[in-house]
Amino acid sequence: MACWLDPGTRTAPDEHNQRELVIVQDGAGTIESDGVVEPLAAGDVLLIERGHPHVLEASATGLTWLSVYWPRVEVPA
């Protein structure tokens, strides 16, 4: 899935029963997960494990990334 955030905006809190691979394509920002805030920049790749709440926030440049989820369909908890 292709995803993007306008400059200075953030995602709603998200948590799902799938792993998510995030590949940052352009821009910069942060990810907050489990109370820890980490920087994101073009070229970064990160894995979000199942059940970890997370929020991505774009810097003044915006943020564009690809997300790959698996299993393909979210499994019931």
Secondary structure, 3 states (H helix, E strand, C coil): CEEEECCCCECCCECCCCEEEEEEEEEEEEEEECCEEEEEECCCEEEECCCCCEEEEEEEEEEEEEEEEECCCCCCC
